[in-house]
Amino acid sequence: MKPLNDYSQRFANVLFQTFPQWEPFSTVEVENEQETEGYLQVKVPAPISGLLPSELIEHDDDFLFIDTDGEVTLSYDYYHCHFDRYSDVPQEQGFREAIEFILALVKEEICIVVVMNRGQWCGSTSFKAGEEPNLSWVKAYTTVYIRSWQGTYNRIDTAP
């Protein structure tokens, strides 16, 4: 296995200090075999799976993906966010912000809302758990669903 590049190794140190149990879910990825170092990819299985009826939504959504290919990217279901991307904040601050987001997700302090229209993704965002998401940015949708890490806030709503 190729070693991690410096950026990925520094993030891996922060991530696995907080979530040591996730290290077995990690791999080193490379863009091409000529590269001597790779970037970190972590695919953490969600504790709750198979939440959505496949006739409504068809996708592989039961993992938290963490990727450090040039930036820290977190993906859960159709939602994704970037840390340390095109910003003037120090990398370590971006790393802390990513860890804070992950902690809030797994503690169910934040949820993910996904908006679909006839099976096509329209958008997604995160919001504070226990509150209703603001969907004013959505023009038309047939299905909205909410995901939380432990499933406490999960629900599916269809448009009237």
ABEGO torsion letter per residue (X at the ends): XBBBBAAAAAAAAAAAAABAAAAAABBBBBABAABABBBBBBBBBBABBGABBAAABBBBAABBBBBABGBBBBBBEABBBBBGBGBABBAAAAAAAAAAAAAAAAAGABBBBBBBBGGBBAEBBBBBBGBBBBAAABABBABBBBBBAAGAABBBBBBX
